[in-house]
Amino acid sequence: MAAAEGGGGGAGRRLPPHSPSGLVLQTVEMHTGGEPLRIIPRLEEAEEASSSGAMSLLSLRREVAATRDHVRRALVHEPRGHAGMYGAVVVASGAAAAGADLAALFLHGAGYSTMCGHAVLALGRFALDYGLVAAPSCPETAVRLRCPCGPVTAFVPWDGHRSGNPVRFHSVPAFTAATDLTINVPGHGKVVVDIGYGGTFYAFVSAEQLGLDVCSSKTRDLVSAASAVTKAVKNQFKLHHPESEDLAFLYGTILTDGKDAFSEEPTTNICVFADEQVDRSPTGSGVTARIALQYHKGLIQLNQTRSFRSSTTGSLFTGKAVKEAKFGDYSAVIVEVSGEAFYTGTATFTVEEEDPLKYGFFFKTRNNVAAYLSVPGRQLESRSRADRIRERYVNRHSGPPGSAPSSSSPASGGEVAMWACKNPAVLFCRDGQPDTISEAAFQAKADTVDTSL
């Protein structure tokens, strides 16, 4: 997306030096319950692909991941983003947005999700304030959004001039995939989990089973335990989605305080999704799935509102089952989730072609790597992968005989790995646009790493 340059606006309005043919991306910055949302109001290639034929949003998700992933990496990864960054590409035309005010592709550190509740709450406000709804009404406007998992509706306060809070949305049909499922988790033994769907699948487990407390344990311990559960469930339980196998993957694990029975008091949780990314909010799609589980177990009734607290920021969402539904063979419910979303600014991001890190890098700390390697069976796998990446790096950037490769050497494109000799941390970078890959190759990648989409 092109941004305006200069034109008498003074030095403060001019773009810095950048590549004429490179990316110039304008974003609107928001957060919901502390979880960031970097909104890309228009990505030309996504709009063109959506308008060129009868491409569904799920198909567009695959297309963008296969051919335009450098946009995600540039905006979500460092140095423009960070390990907890989250984004959304708005698609306002074409088959992908048919029947809706807008469609959205959701971006995270490891790829593309199929549903994001905190993003829906923020995008509801964005749609009104940026004119994507033709005739907003007071005091509340229904905003129709199409997500990769299906259509959702946000209900946004509107005073005739600007949007407000709280925002609420009605979910896709949410259902229980499994209850009281015993999983063998390396390092923790047998753990009983529930699996629920709220636009994406989550495993739910009381942190107490893992010897932890969501309110007082160290975040790195919660993340490590949740990630171990996610990996174990992926290996031991096959998920099924009634409409598309593109949606049949486990997005993450939500550790809870175990307070599932109805109460007026908030219940606290922490969501660890994708590649050990931690949600700062109570997780909108997670609240959806957890309400579906509680309703399935008879712990709550229709229109009984529960409050959910994030253990990281203390922010609150509310959720309630508002209607029963049938979804394939599953008995499901439509869930209403409510929360507050706020604007934090706007930004224009540019790229200099000669920058070896122009499309971002993903950094894993010593603690991340130590936690990863602590799981039995990973040491050999991780070392062999590291050796392969190191070899590729040396081949691309080799210096004089006997010299070590320089981490600052300009790259010719593709994947770069920079290594610190005494610090077991790995820095994975992409400094070139990705090659276009075939659908078969993309599906093979998706089959091996669920969150790569």
C-alpha positions, 0 to 999 in steps of 0.5 A: 500500500502506497503512502503519500510523500512530502507535498508541503507537509514539512519534514515531519510528514515526509517518509524516510529514505526507502526503496521505490519498489519496496513495501510502504505499509500504513497501519492503524494500531489498537489493543484489546485488553492489552493484546495488540492489533496492527491493522493493515487497512489495505493490502493491494495484492490481497484485494486483487486476489480476492477480486480476481475470482471466487476465492474464499477467505480460507483460500486467500489465507493460503494464497497470502501465506504462500506468496506474500508472507514477507508482509507478515514477517515485516510487520509482526517480527522485530524490528517493527514488531515483537514476540507478542505482536498480532495483526490483521489484514482488512479485505473489503472487496471480492468473494472473500468479503462477500455478504460482509462489511469487511473480511480479515486475515489474522497474523501472528508470529508463526503464521495465520490464525482462523479466528481472533476474538480480540481482533474482532472487537477492535475491527468492529470499532475500526470498521465504523470509524474508517467508513466501512459500514455504509449506514451506521445506526445509533446507539449501536451498529451491527458490523458483519465480519467474515473471518477464515472460520466463518461469519461473525457479527460485532455490535459496536456503540455508535454516537453518530461521530465515533465508535465506543466501548464495550464492543461485543460479538456473536461467534461462529458455532462453538462446540466441544471436541473432547472432554476429560481426555487423558494425555501423556505430557512429557515431564508432567505425566498423565494430564486430563484436558478438554478440547473446545472450538471457538473459531479455532481449537484449544486444549484447556487444562487446570494449571494445578494439574501441572503443579502451577498457578495461573496467577502466581507462577512464573510466565516462562513456566506457564508457557513451557507447560502449555507448550508441552500440552499443545505438542502432546495433544497434537501427537495423541489426538486427531481433530476434525472440523465439520466444514474444512480440514484447514480448520482442524488444527490445535491453535494452542493451550489455555491454562485455567484456574480450574473454576469452571462452575458458574460464579459471579467472580471472574475466572483467570486463564492464560493462553499460549498459542502458535509458537509460544506466543502469549495472549495479553487479553483473556482471549476472545476465541478462547472465551468462546470455546470455554463457554461452549465447554461449560455449557456442554458440561451443564455448568452454565445455562443460556444467557448466564454471563461469566467474566474471564480475566487475563493472568498477564494484564488483569484485563476482563472479557465477558462471555455467555451462550446466547443460542443453541445451534447444530454444526455438523454432528456437533451440538453447538452454541453461539457465544457472545463475547464482550470487551474493550478495544482502544486506539493507540496510534497510526504508523507508516512502515518502509523498507530499504532494499539493502537492509539484510533484515528488511523483512524482519527476524524472529528471536528466541532467547536462551530461556526459550531454547532451554525450555524447548530442549528440555522436552525429551526427544527434542535435543537431536531434532533441534541440533540437526535442524540447527546444523542444517541452517548453519550450513546454509548460512555458511554456504551463502555468506562464507568469508576467507578460509577459516573465518567465521561468517559475519552476522552483518553480511548483506544477504542475497535472499531467503532464510538467514540464521545468525549464531552467537558462539557462547549463547544458545540462542537462535535468531531466525531471519527472512531477508528476501521475498519468499518463493512462490510454492505449489499448493501441494508443497504448501499443504505438506508444510501445513500438515507438519506445522499446524501454526505455519498458516 
